[in-house]
């Protein structure tokens, strides 16, 4: 499953994890130095949400939290029917 938000288009982005050693000059050291840089990925914060589509259909989607906070989707109300006995 792709880690892409269908509404905002957010997807994983590349970055790097930087290791530093030493003590900062303002803390009394001789300065920090970069000892290693490794590649990493930043993933969007996707959540499974039941969404009401414009045609009235309810569908479960993986949506970015920023989309939910902005109110770009309408969450489906919880089901209230009981199972038949």
Protein Blocks (a to p, Z undefined) as FASTA:
>chain_A
ZZbdfklopacddddddddedjdfklopabdadfbdcdddddddddddddddfkopacdd
dddfklmmnopaccddddfbdcdZZ
